[in-house]
C-alpha cells in the first residue's frame, strides 16, 4: 500500500477526528470542566471514530487487520499520546490560561499525529 495513499487518507480522517476532538474539548472546558478532563473526553471521541476509519480505509490491506489485537495496540498508543497531549495542554493552561490552551492544542496534536501515523502503519494495524 502506498505511503502517499495512506498519508492522504490519514490526514483526511485525522482532520475529521481533530474537529470532533477539539470541539468536544473546547465545549466542555467552556462549560467549566477542567481542561485536562475535557481534553481526555475530546480525545476519546476522536479516537472512537479514528480507529475504525483508519482500520477500514487508511491501513486496509492484506498485511493489516482490524480486530482485538489491533484494538489493544491502538489503546496502548492512545493512552500514551493522550497522556502527552493532556500534560502539554494542561501545562499551557497553567502557564498562559485557557485561551492559550485552546490555541496550543492543534500544535500538540499535529506532533502526536505524525508519531501516531508511523506507529499505526508499522505496528497497530499489522496482523
WOFEN-V857019 format. One record per pair of residues at least 6 apart in sequence whose ideal C-beta (glycine too) atoms are under 6 Angstrom apart, sorted by the first residue. I is the first residue (numbers start at 1). J is the second residue. D is the distance in whole Angstrom. If there is no record, write none. Layout:
# WOFEN-V857019
I;J;D / I;J;D
This chain:
# WOFEN-V857019
1;61;5 / 6;58;6 / 9;57;5 / 9;58;4 / 10;58;5 / 10;117;5 / 13;53;5 / 13;54;6 / 14;113;5 / 17;46;4 / 17;49;6 / 17;50;4 / 20;45;5 / 20;46;5 / 21;42;4 / 21;43;6 / 21;46;4 / 24;41;6 / 24;42;4 / 24;45;5 / 25;38;5 / 25;39;5 / 25;42;3 / 26;102;6 / 28;38;4 / 28;41;6 / 29;35;5 / 29;38;4 / 35;93;5 / 35;101;5 / 36;86;5 / 36;90;5 / 39;86;5 / 39;89;5 / 43;82;5 / 47;78;5 / 51;74;5 / 55;66;4 / 55;125;6 / 59;125;4 / 64;125;4 / 65;127;5 / 70;124;6 / 70;125;5 / 73;124;4 / 74;124;5 / 77;119;6 / 77;124;6 / 81;112;5 / 81;116;6 / 85;108;5 / 85;112;6 / 88;108;5 / 89;101;5 / 89;105;6 / 92;100;5 / 92;101;5 / 92;104;4 / 93;101;4
